[in-house]
Each structure stands twice: as C-alpha cells, then as structure tokens.
Amino acid sequence: MNRIAWEGIAAAMLAASLPAWSQQPAPPPAFAPANLSESGVRSMASACAACHGTQGKPVAGSTVAALAGRPAQDIQDAMAQFRDGKRPATVMHQIAKGYSDAEVAAIAGYFSKQAR
C-alpha cells in the first residue's frame, strides 16, 4: 500500500472515532427516593434483623447491641459515628454508608418504638 492509501485509512479511522470522543459521560443513575412510609421503614429495618434480631432484639447472650427501645437519637448518633469511621466496627461502617440521614432517622424512630 502506498502512503496515500495509509493516510486515507488513518483519516477514516479518526473520523469514525470522533463521535465517541465528543460524547459526554453518562450521568449517574437516579435512584428512587426512600420509601419512608410505615411499611417502607419496617422493610428497611428488617435488614437489621440478621445481626440485631427481629424487631431489634438480639438472641440471648449476643454481643450485638439491642436496638429495640433505644432512644432514636442514640441510634442516629451511632450510625453517624459508624459512617464517619469514628466508631470501630466490623461491617457497620459499610452498612451505615448505604442509608441517607432521613432513612437513618426513620429506622431509628422505628426501633425506639419497639418494646425492649
């Protein structure tokens, strides 16, 4: 192939790739707003049952903190400390990062109303 043919191929390849270069990155995904209805909060709180027990009551002899009946502000403060890395944890520091402040407040309110 001669030089003119190579230049033509290079020009064609460049032209074909220009649309991809000019595209903007895709926007981050839009997540659905939190379901802060009574059933939505109960559903979010159910994720805590694996460690903290049904309705925030861990099994007898567990070293995991009970959530049932704790003041909501105590739960919110603990979650903020976990999220910010100010409180030692095994998994709670990662779990806390997955909830918005509104979700944490709603979950804390739910557990504060549970009988101990």
BAPA-923816 format. One record per atom (N, C-alpha, C): residue in three letters; atom name; y negated, x negated, z negated; residue number from 1. Coordinates in nm, 4 decimals, always signed. Atoms other than C-alpha are relative to their C-alpha. Layout:
BEGIN
(ALA, CA, (Y, X, Z), NUM);
...
! end
This chain:
BEGIN
(MET, N, (+0.1171, -0.0843, +0.0000), 1);
(MET, CA, (+0.0000, +0.0000, +0.0000), 1);
(MET, C, (-0.1231, -0.0887, +0.0000), 1);
(ASN, N, (+0.1223, +0.0798, -0.0041), 2);
(ASN, CA, (-0.3423, -0.1217, +0.0747), 2);
(ASN, C, (-0.0941, +0.0399, -0.1138), 2);
(ARG, N, (+0.0964, -0.0196, +0.1094), 3);
(ARG, CA, (-0.6383, -0.1372, -0.1600), 3);
(ARG, C, (-0.0641, +0.1381, +0.0053), 3);
(ILE, N, (+0.0640, -0.1313, -0.0138), 4);
(ILE, CA, (-0.7976, +0.1825, -0.0268), 4);
(ILE, C, (+0.0940, +0.1095, -0.0499), 4);
(ALA, N, (-0.0982, -0.0990, +0.0475), 5);
(ALA, CA, (-0.4779, +0.3792, -0.0967), 5);
(ALA, C, (+0.0076, -0.0018, -0.1520), 5);
(TRP, N, (-0.0047, +0.0109, +0.1462), 6);
(TRP, CA, (-0.4625, +0.2470, -0.4547), 6);
(TRP, C, (-0.1254, +0.0595, -0.0631), 6);
(GLU, N, (+0.1254, -0.0558, +0.0532), 7);
(GLU, CA, (-0.8278, +0.3357, -0.5105), 7);
(GLU, C, (+0.0010, +0.1523, +0.0079), 7);
(GLY, N, (-0.0095, -0.1453, -0.0147), 8);
(GLY, CA, (-0.7599, +0.6872, -0.3822), 8);
(GLY, C, (+0.0910, +0.0614, -0.1061), 8);
(ILE, N, (-0.0923, -0.0491, +0.1027), 9);
(ILE, CA, (-0.4646, +0.7305, -0.6164), 9);
(ILE, C, (-0.0670, -0.0058, -0.1371), 9);
(ALA, N, (+0.0684, +0.0146, +0.1289), 10);
(ALA, CA, (-0.6678, +0.5994, -0.9115), 10);
(ALA, C, (-0.1085, +0.1065, -0.0158), 10);
(ALA, N, (+0.1063, -0.1010, +0.0059), 11);
(ALA, CA, (-0.9576, +0.8326, -0.8275), 11);
(ALA, C, (+0.0599, +0.1392, -0.0238), 11);
(ALA, N, (-0.0646, -0.1301, +0.0178), 12);
(ALA, CA, (-0.7227, +1.1310, -0.8037), 12);
(ALA, C, (+0.0516, +0.0169, -0.1422), 12);
(MET, N, (-0.0504, -0.0068, +0.1371), 13);
(MET, CA, (-0.5624, +1.0483, -1.1398), 13);
(MET, C, (-0.1150, +0.0190, -0.0990), 13);
(LEU, N, (+0.1164, -0.0143, +0.0873), 14);
(LEU, CA, (-0.9038, +1.0132, -1.3038), 14);
(LEU, C, (-0.0553, +0.1411, +0.0076), 14);
(ALA, N, (+0.0531, -0.1353, -0.0172), 15);
(ALA, CA, (-1.0252, +1.3421, -1.1594), 15);
(ALA, C, (+0.0895, +0.1032, -0.0673), 15);
(ALA, N, (-0.0939, -0.0950, +0.0602), 16);
(ALA, CA, (-0.7115, +1.5190, -1.2802), 16);
(ALA, C, (-0.0076, -0.0032, -0.1525), 16);
(SER, N, (+0.0035, +0.0102, +0.1461), 17);
(SER, CA, (-0.7602, +1.3919, -1.6358), 17);
(SER, C, (-0.1340, +0.0387, -0.0598), 17);
(LEU, N, (+0.1330, -0.0328, +0.0529), 18);
(LEU, CA, (-1.1313, +1.4772, -1.6679), 18);
(LEU, C, (-0.0055, +0.1320, -0.0756), 18);
(PRO, N, (+0.0067, -0.1248, +0.0783), 19);
(PRO, CA, (-1.0799, +1.8409, -1.7754), 19);
(PRO, C, (+0.0532, -0.0179, -0.1426), 19);
(ALA, N, (-0.0545, +0.0217, +0.1346), 20);
(ALA, CA, (-0.8692, +1.7234, -2.0716), 20);
(ALA, C, (-0.0989, -0.0777, -0.0861), 20);
(TRP, N, (+0.0980, +0.0792, +0.0766), 21);
(TRP, CA, (-1.1382, +1.4734, -2.1756), 21);
(TRP, C, (-0.1171, +0.0853, -0.0447), 21);
(SER, N, (+0.1189, -0.0787, +0.0314), 22);
(SER, CA, (-1.4100, +1.7348, -2.1705), 22);
(SER, C, (+0.0277, +0.1163, -0.0948), 22);
(GLN, N, (-0.0332, -0.1112, +0.0887), 23);
(GLN, CA, (-1.2234, +1.9892, -2.3807), 23);
(GLN, C, (-0.0309, -0.0360, -0.1451), 23);
(GLN, N, (+0.0261, +0.0168, +0.1426), 24);
(GLN, CA, (-1.3325, +2.0313, -2.7398), 24);
(GLN, C, (+0.1299, +0.0217, -0.0759), 24);
(PRO, N, (-0.1218, -0.0258, +0.0786), 25);
(PRO, CA, (-1.0666, +2.0127, -3.0104), 25);
(PRO, C, (+0.0031, +0.1454, -0.0452), 25);
(ALA, N, (-0.0171, -0.1390, +0.0437), 26);
(ALA, CA, (-0.9269, +2.3460, -3.1157), 26);
(ALA, C, (-0.0564, +0.0168, -0.1405), 26);
(PRO, N, (+0.0516, -0.0224, +0.1352), 27);
(PRO, CA, (-1.0966, +2.4987, -3.4198), 27);
(PRO, C, (+0.1159, +0.0133, -0.0984), 27);
(PRO, N, (-0.1088, -0.0162, +0.0977), 28);
(PRO, CA, (-0.8978, +2.5004, -3.7433), 28);
(PRO, C, (+0.0431, +0.1462, -0.0041), 28);
(PRO, N, (-0.0469, -0.1384, +0.0023), 29);
(PRO, CA, (-0.6837, +2.8106, -3.7871), 29);
(PRO, C, (-0.0746, +0.0813, -0.1051), 29);
(ALA, N, (+0.0637, -0.0912, +0.0951), 30);
(ALA, CA, (-0.8452, +3.1062, -3.9564), 30);
(ALA, C, (+0.1105, +0.0673, -0.0803), 30);
(PHE, N, (-0.1014, -0.0598, +0.0845), 31);
(PHE, CA, (-0.6376, +3.2171, -4.2499), 31);
(PHE, C, (-0.0468, +0.1366, -0.0461), 31);
(ALA, N, (+0.0320, -0.1334, +0.0484), 32);
(ALA, CA, (-0.6224, +3.5712, -4.3700), 32);
(ALA, C, (-0.0602, -0.0106, -0.1391), 32);
(PRO, N, (+0.0551, +0.0031, +0.1348), 33);
(PRO, CA, (-0.8306, +3.6450, -4.6755), 33);
(PRO, C, (+0.1087, +0.0324, -0.1023), 33);
(ALA, N, (-0.0976, -0.0242, +0.1063), 34);
(ALA, CA, (-0.6459, +3.6525, -5.0036), 34);
(ALA, C, (+0.0135, +0.1493, -0.0256), 34);
(ASN, N, (-0.0249, -0.1389, +0.0350), 35);
(ASN, CA, (-0.4866, +3.9823, -5.0940), 35);
(ASN, C, (-0.0163, +0.0110, -0.1515), 35);
(LEU, N, (+0.0284, -0.0080, +0.1430), 36);
(LEU, CA, (-0.6495, +4.0396, -5.4318), 36);
(LEU, C, (+0.0225, +0.1402, -0.0558), 36);
(SER, N, (-0.0379, -0.1306, +0.0537), 37);
(SER, CA, (-0.5141, +4.3922, -5.4668), 37);
(SER, C, (+0.0998, -0.0231, -0.1130), 37);
(GLU, N, (-0.0953, +0.0124, +0.1106), 38);
(GLU, CA, (-0.2910, +4.4602, -5.7654), 38);
(GLU, C, (+0.1352, -0.0520, +0.0482), 38);
(SER, N, (-0.1307, +0.0450, -0.0501), 39);
(SER, CA, (+0.0245, +4.4198, -5.5585), 39);
(SER, C, (-0.0091, -0.1400, +0.0600), 39);
(GLY, N, (+0.0170, +0.1339, -0.0554), 40);
(GLY, CA, (-0.1133, +4.1108, -5.3826), 40);
(GLY, C, (-0.0008, -0.1061, -0.1086), 40);
(VAL, N, (+0.0057, +0.0945, +0.1118), 41);
(VAL, CA, (-0.1886, +3.9379, -5.7126), 41);
(VAL, C, (+0.1377, -0.0117, -0.0647), 41);
(ARG, N, (-0.1351, +0.0024, +0.0570), 42);
(ARG, CA, (+0.1512, +4.0352, -5.8513), 42);
(ARG, C, (+0.0936, -0.0835, +0.0888), 42);
(SER, N, (-0.0813, +0.0779, -0.0934), 43);
(SER, CA, (+0.3085, +3.8861, -5.5397), 43);
(SER, C, (-0.0292, -0.1494, -0.0131), 43);
(MET, N, (+0.0344, +0.1418, +0.0179), 44);
(MET, CA, (+0.1169, +3.5585, -5.5788), 44);
(MET, C, (+0.0547, -0.0518, -0.1322), 44);
(ALA, N, (-0.0469, +0.0419, +0.1327), 45);
(ALA, CA, (+0.2058, +3.5438, -5.9494), 45);
(ALA, C, (+0.1513, -0.0160, -0.0036), 45);
(SER, N, (-0.1458, +0.0111, -0.0005), 46);
(SER, CA, (+0.5736, +3.5885, -5.8674), 46);
(SER, C, (+0.0458, -0.1397, +0.0421), 46);
(ALA, N, (-0.0348, +0.1374, -0.0393), 47);
(ALA, CA, (+0.5702, +3.2388, -5.7139), 47);
(ALA, C, (+0.0094, -0.0917, -0.1214), 47);
(CYS, N, (-0.0001, +0.0807, +0.1224), 48);
(CYS, CA, (+0.5162, +3.1028, -6.0663), 48);
(CYS, C, (+0.1296, +0.0170, -0.0789), 48);
(ALA, N, (-0.1195, -0.0341, +0.0777), 49);
(ALA, CA, (+0.8398, +3.2599, -6.1931), 49);
(ALA, C, (+0.1075, -0.1068, +0.0051), 49);
(ALA, N, (-0.1052, +0.1011, -0.0117), 50);
(ALA, CA, (+1.0616, +2.9778, -6.0671), 50);
(ALA, C, (-0.0059, -0.0995, -0.1153), 50);
(CYS, N, (+0.0147, +0.0962, +0.1110), 51);
(CYS, CA, (+0.9226, +2.7480, -6.3374), 51);
(CYS, C, (-0.0440, +0.0670, -0.1299), 51);
(HIS, N, (+0.0605, -0.0595, +0.1195), 52);
(HIS, CA, (+0.7233, +2.9679, -6.5761), 52);
(HIS, C, (+0.0673, +0.1283, -0.0445), 52);
(GLY, N, (-0.0743, -0.1186, +0.0392), 53);
(GLY, CA, (+0.9695, +3.2570, -6.5908), 53);
(GLY, C, (-0.0611, +0.1291, +0.0512), 53);
(THR, N, (+0.0445, -0.1316, -0.0428), 54);
(THR, CA, (+0.9459, +3.6215, -6.4974), 54);
(THR, C, (-0.1166, +0.0442, -0.0871), 54);
(GLN, N, (+0.1231, -0.0437, +0.0666), 55);
(GLN, CA, (+0.6002, +3.7544, -6.5872), 55);
(GLN, C, (-0.0579, -0.1084, -0.0910), 55);
(GLY, N, (+0.0594, +0.1106, +0.0753), 56);
(GLY, CA, (+0.5085, +3.4080, -6.7206), 56);
(GLY, C, (+0.0690, -0.0316, -0.1307), 56);
(LYS, N, (-0.0764, +0.0233, +0.1230), 57);
(LYS, CA, (+0.7783, +3.3988, -6.9891), 57);
(LYS, C, (+0.1181, -0.0909, +0.0315), 57);
(PRO, N, (-0.1113, +0.0913, -0.0314), 58);
(PRO, CA, (+0.9947, +3.0852, -6.9519), 58);
(PRO, C, (+0.1194, +0.0260, -0.0904), 58);
(VAL, N, (-0.1221, -0.0170, +0.0791), 59);
(VAL, CA, (+1.3511, +3.0814, -7.0792), 59);
(VAL, C, (-0.0137, -0.0740, -0.1326), 59);
(ALA, N, (+0.0041, +0.0618, +0.1322), 60);
(ALA, CA, (+1.4035, +2.9917, -7.4432), 60);
(ALA, C, (+0.0366, -0.1472, +0.0088), 60);
(GLY, N, (-0.0258, +0.1431, +0.0023), 61);
(GLY, CA, (+1.3916, +2.6192, -7.5065), 61);
(GLY, C, (-0.0640, -0.0775, +0.1150), 61);
(SER, N, (+0.0635, +0.0663, -0.1140), 62);
(SER, CA, (+1.1984, +2.5446, -7.1866), 62);
(SER, C, (-0.1218, -0.0801, -0.0462), 62);
(THR, N, (+0.1201, +0.0798, +0.0301), 63);
(THR, CA, (+0.9306, +2.2758, -7.1957), 63);
(THR, C, (-0.1170, +0.0414, +0.0875), 63);
(VAL, N, (+0.1063, -0.0497, -0.0874), 64);
(VAL, CA, (+0.7305, +2.4618, -6.9303), 64);
(VAL, C, (-0.0864, +0.0981, -0.0788), 64);
(ALA, N, (+0.0934, -0.0864, +0.0723), 65);
(ALA, CA, (+0.4213, +2.6386, -7.0605), 65);
(ALA, C, (+0.0201, +0.1470, +0.0338), 65);
(ALA, N, (-0.0004, -0.1447, -0.0217), 66);
(ALA, CA, (+0.4332, +3.0134, -7.1076), 66);
(ALA, C, (-0.1380, +0.0389, +0.0507), 66);
(LEU, N, (+0.1278, -0.0481, -0.0529), 67);
(LEU, CA, (+0.1630, +3.1911, -6.9093), 67);
(LEU, C, (-0.0341, +0.1381, -0.0549), 67);
(ALA, N, (+0.0210, -0.1363, +0.0484), 68);
(ALA, CA, (+0.2092, +3.5426, -7.0488), 68);
(ALA, C, (-0.0852, -0.0004, -0.1261), 68);
(GLY, N, (+0.0854, -0.0164, +0.1171), 69);
(GLY, CA, (-0.0669, +3.6385, -7.2878), 69);
(GLY, C, (-0.1006, -0.1118, -0.0232), 69);
(ARG, N, (+0.0996, +0.1065, +0.0157), 70);
(ARG, CA, (-0.2657, +3.3159, -7.2460), 70);
(ARG, C, (-0.1343, +0.0504, +0.0490), 70);
(PRO, N, (+0.1318, -0.0402, -0.0514), 71);
(PRO, CA, (-0.6414, +3.3621, -7.2065), 71);
(PRO, C, (-0.0176, -0.0440, +0.1458), 71);
(ALA, N, (+0.0177, +0.0288, -0.1425), 72);
(ALA, CA, (-0.7330, +3.3764, -6.8383), 72);
(ALA, C, (-0.0779, -0.1294, +0.0215), 72);
(GLN, N, (+0.0805, +0.1203, -0.0184), 73);
(GLN, CA, (-0.9939, +3.1031, -6.8791), 73);
(GLN, C, (+0.0815, -0.1261, -0.0250), 73);
(ASP, N, (-0.0871, +0.1159, +0.0246), 74);
(ASP, CA, (-0.7324, +2.8660, -7.0227), 74);
(ASP, C, (+0.0845, -0.0324, +0.1236), 74);
(ILE, N, (-0.0811, +0.0200, -0.1198), 75);
(ILE, CA, (-0.5149, +2.9164, -6.7162), 75);
(ILE, C, (-0.0866, -0.0544, +0.1132), 75);
(GLN, N, (+0.0907, +0.0473, -0.1046), 76);
(GLN, CA, (-0.8108, +2.8715, -6.4821), 76);
(GLN, C, (-0.0387, -0.1461, -0.0235), 76);
(ASP, N, (+0.0371, +0.1380, +0.0310), 77);
(ASP, CA, (-0.9168, +2.5524, -6.6603), 77);
(ASP, C, (+0.1155, -0.0956, +0.0290), 77);
(ALA, N, (-0.1172, +0.0845, -0.0247), 78);
(ALA, CA, (-0.5633, +2.4123, -6.6445), 78);
(ALA, C, (+0.0218, -0.0191, +0.1506), 78);
(MET, N, (-0.0184, +0.0108, -0.1452), 79);
(MET, CA, (-0.5358, +2.4892, -6.2724), 79);
(MET, C, (-0.1052, -0.0916, +0.0621), 79);
(ALA, N, (+0.1056, +0.0883, -0.0520), 80);
(ALA, CA, (-0.8700, +2.3176, -6.2053), 80);
(ALA, C, (+0.0315, -0.1454, -0.0348), 80);
(GLN, N, (-0.0349, +0.1364, +0.0407), 81);
(GLN, CA, (-0.7551, +2.0122, -6.4004), 81);
(GLN, C, (+0.1171, -0.0540, +0.0828), 81);
(PHE, N, (-0.1110, +0.0414, -0.0861), 82);
(PHE, CA, (-0.4285, +2.0001, -6.2046), 82);
(PHE, C, (-0.0515, -0.0327, +0.1401), 82);
(ARG, N, (+0.0524, +0.0162, -0.1366), 83);
(ARG, CA, (-0.6106, +2.0433, -5.8720), 83);
(ARG, C, (-0.0837, -0.1269, +0.0134), 83);
(ASP, N, (+0.0899, +0.1149, -0.0049), 84);
(ASP, CA, (-0.8640, +1.7708, -5.9564), 84);
(ASP, C, (+0.0644, -0.1294, -0.0467), 84);
(GLY, N, (-0.0711, +0.1203, +0.0424), 85);
(GLY, CA, (-0.5997, +1.5270, -6.0804), 85);
(GLY, C, (-0.0364, -0.0476, -0.1392), 85);
(LYS, N, (+0.0415, +0.0364, +0.1357), 86);
(LYS, CA, (-0.7359, +1.5299, -6.4361), 86);
(LYS, C, (+0.1052, +0.0320, -0.1048), 86);
(ARG, N, (-0.1084, -0.0362, +0.0914), 87);
(ARG, CA, (-0.4159, +1.6621, -6.5897), 87);
(ARG, C, (+0.1314, -0.0441, +0.0627), 87);
(PRO, N, (-0.1249, +0.0481, -0.0599), 88);
(PRO, CA, (-0.0769, +1.4958, -6.5408), 88);
(PRO, C, (+0.0942, +0.1161, +0.0333), 88);
(ALA, N, (-0.0913, -0.1056, -0.0439), 89);
(ALA, CA, (+0.1830, +1.6986, -6.3564), 89);
(ALA, C, (+0.1069, -0.0593, +0.0899), 89);
(THR, N, (-0.1018, +0.0399, -0.0969), 90);
(THR, CA, (+0.4992, +1.6736, -6.1546), 90);
(THR, C, (-0.0289, +0.0671, +0.1342), 90);
(VAL, N, (+0.0284, -0.0710, -0.1249), 91);
(VAL, CA, (+0.4244, +1.9438, -5.8954), 91);
(VAL, C, (-0.1258, +0.0865, -0.0069), 91);
(MET, N, (+0.1128, -0.0920, +0.0122), 92);
(MET, CA, (+0.1363, +2.1493, -6.0337), 92);
(MET, C, (-0.1260, -0.0496, +0.0707), 92);
(HIS, N, (+0.1185, +0.0502, -0.0691), 93);
(HIS, CA, (-0.1272, +1.9201, -5.8834), 93);
(HIS, C, (+0.0025, +0.0403, +0.1476), 93);
(GLN, N, (-0.0105, -0.0438, -0.1390), 94);
(GLN, CA, (+0.0036, +2.0137, -5.5375), 94);
(GLN, C, (-0.0085, +0.1522, +0.0106), 94);
(ILE, N, (+0.0025, -0.1465, -0.0026), 95);
(ILE, CA, (+0.0564, +2.3809, -5.6153), 95);
(ILE, C, (-0.1417, +0.0511, -0.0194), 95);
(ALA, N, (+0.1359, -0.0454, +0.0303), 96);
(ALA, CA, (-0.2951, +2.4189, -5.7586), 96);
(ALA, C, (-0.0926, -0.0124, +0.1201), 96);
(LYS, N, (+0.0838, +0.0188, -0.1186), 97);
(LYS, CA, (-0.4470, +2.2904, -5.4344), 97);
(LYS, C, (+0.0189, +0.1109, +0.1020), 97);
(GLY, N, (-0.0292, -0.1056, -0.0965), 98);
(GLY, CA, (-0.2931, +2.5840, -5.2484), 98);
(GLY, C, (-0.0670, +0.1331, -0.0284), 98);
(TYR, N, (+0.0642, -0.1261, +0.0374), 99);
(TYR, CA, (-0.4985, +2.8523, -5.4230), 99);
(TYR, C, (-0.1514, -0.0158, -0.0035), 99);
(SER, N, (+0.1459, -0.0023, +0.0101), 100);
(SER, CA, (-0.8658, +2.9415, -5.3910), 100);
(SER, C, (-0.0383, +0.0317, -0.1446), 100);
(ASP, N, (+0.0476, -0.0329, +0.1346), 101);
(ASP, CA, (-1.0779, +2.9858, -5.7031), 101);
(ASP, C, (+0.0196, +0.1488, -0.0298), 101);
(ALA, N, (-0.0167, -0.1446, +0.0197), 102);
(ALA, CA, (-1.0654, +3.3636, -5.6527), 102);
(ALA, C, (+0.1462, +0.0350, -0.0258), 102);
(GLU, N, (-0.1422, -0.0258, +0.0215), 103);
(GLU, CA, (-0.6865, +3.3577, -5.6295), 103);
(GLU, C, (+0.0438, -0.0472, -0.1382), 103);
(VAL, N, (-0.0341, +0.0510, +0.1332), 104);
(VAL, CA, (-0.6551, +3.1425, -5.9423), 104);
(VAL, C, (-0.0516, +0.0960, -0.1067), 104);
(ALA, N, (+0.0569, -0.0932, +0.0981), 105);
(ALA, CA, (-0.8866, +3.3790, -6.1314), 105);
(ALA, C, (+0.0821, +0.1286, -0.0063), 105);
(ALA, N, (-0.0789, -0.1236, -0.0035), 106);
(ALA, CA, (-0.6831, +3.6804, -6.0197), 106);
(ALA, C, (+0.1368, -0.0203, -0.0648), 106);
(ILE, N, (-0.1317, +0.0289, +0.0587), 107);
(ILE, CA, (-0.3498, +3.5194, -6.1114), 107);
(ILE, C, (-0.0129, -0.0203, -0.1500), 107);
(ALA, N, (+0.0223, +0.0227, +0.1430), 108);
(ALA, CA, (-0.4891, +3.4053, -6.4467), 108);
(ALA, C, (-0.0225, +0.1323, -0.0720), 108);
(GLY, N, (+0.0213, -0.1323, +0.0583), 109);
(GLY, CA, (-0.6080, +3.7588, -6.5149), 109);
(GLY, C, (+0.1289, +0.0777, -0.0134), 109);
(TYR, N, (-0.1291, -0.0680, +0.0036), 110);
(TYR, CA, (-0.2642, +3.8938, -6.4319), 110);
(TYR, C, (+0.0824, -0.0501, -0.1180), 110);
(PHE, N, (-0.0823, +0.0536, +0.1077), 111);
(PHE, CA, (-0.0861, +3.6590, -6.6727), 111);
(PHE, C, (-0.0604, +0.0258, -0.1366), 111);
(SER, N, (+0.0630, -0.0247, +0.1307), 112);
(SER, CA, (-0.3402, +3.7112, -6.9502), 112);
(SER, C, (+0.0305, +0.1406, -0.0510), 112);
(LYS, N, (-0.0284, -0.1397, +0.0379), 113);
(LYS, CA, (-0.2497, +4.0817, -6.9494), 113);
(LYS, C, (+0.1484, +0.0250, -0.0287), 113);
(GLN, N, (-0.1433, -0.0149, +0.0258), 114);
(GLN, CA, (+0.1259, +4.0223, -6.9815), 114);
(GLN, C, (+0.0282, -0.0201, -0.1489), 114);
(ALA, N, (-0.0379, +0.0160, +0.1399), 115);
(ALA, CA, (+0.2830, +4.0662, -7.3232), 115);
(ALA, C, (+0.0736, -0.1323, -0.0185), 115);
(ARG, N, (-0.0647, +0.1302, +0.0271), 116);
(ARG, CA, (+0.3981, +3.7424, -7.4811), 116);
(ARG, C, (+0.1457, +0.0154, -0.0217), 116);
! end
